[in-house]
């Protein structure tokens, strides 16, 4: 048995939660409580559905059409260590990893001193959509984002440069990107 997660749910195949065909992991528990959130049932931190990192990975690697996993919420960084373990194992199996977070990239980096598991998860992500959902900035025209303040980031490049680096949406492809 692997590391445990507190989940709200899992979507085995999604085309709306990141590039390519992805498995989406919805974590349970969120401190942000964004007005207009499309998953308010994920806010409470009480246990909902137990998840197991190794079981999730086994299901993902058996699906030949998956290009990656997406961590959504709730707030994935509230379960950063377990998700970092899952992300690392996904990379070992040729899957890319994306996460949503109500925290900005800058907040996650700054908070990594007190919460090193945040840095560990960042180091195991390919993409990050950061920042809270802001209802007044909502747009249905944004790729993989809900509001205009959110950014779609290239995490390895952002970590290399020490600043948020956006993905060039014009060059996004089918989600087959793997770790470099």
Phi, psi and omega in degrees: 000136182267190179296143184268148175233153172256109187251152169268326179174176179221135172251119188289331177215121181223144173245004183250355184251033180135173184291138178079192177268126190227154166267131180250126180256116179262113180280157179256129178111123180209129179273351190279319179050053181296133175300127180085008179307137179273000177227051182297341177292348178271358184293314183298144180270357179299147179303136180239290178232117178292140177234155182233123183307312183293324178291319177298315179299316180300319178294316182297314185288341177283344182267107186290347181265353179287135173258341181184180177242149175237132176260123180232191185212197005035196178245106182304327183288353172282349176230041190300318185294314179295320180290327175297320177297314179297317180298317179299317179292327176298314179299321178297340180251018173079015179257139175273166187223134179231152175220150168261152174205140173284349174274151173278162177304317181296320178295320179294317177296313181296323181283350182293340177295316179275333181233079183299340178295335176295315179296320180300317178293314178306317182294346181248016177253150171264319182229152175218129166260115188247160176097153181290155171286128178244111185306320181292344179250015181299139176210136176273000182264001184267137179286114175062016180231156181259331181221155188298337179286339184283147181242146176257105192253147170272103188291313179303319179290322178298318178293320178299317184273346182072021178207159181295127178239117182286149173285136174284101185300335178292341181255002179294143182238214189274012176089015183275002180305137176235171182300143179255000000 
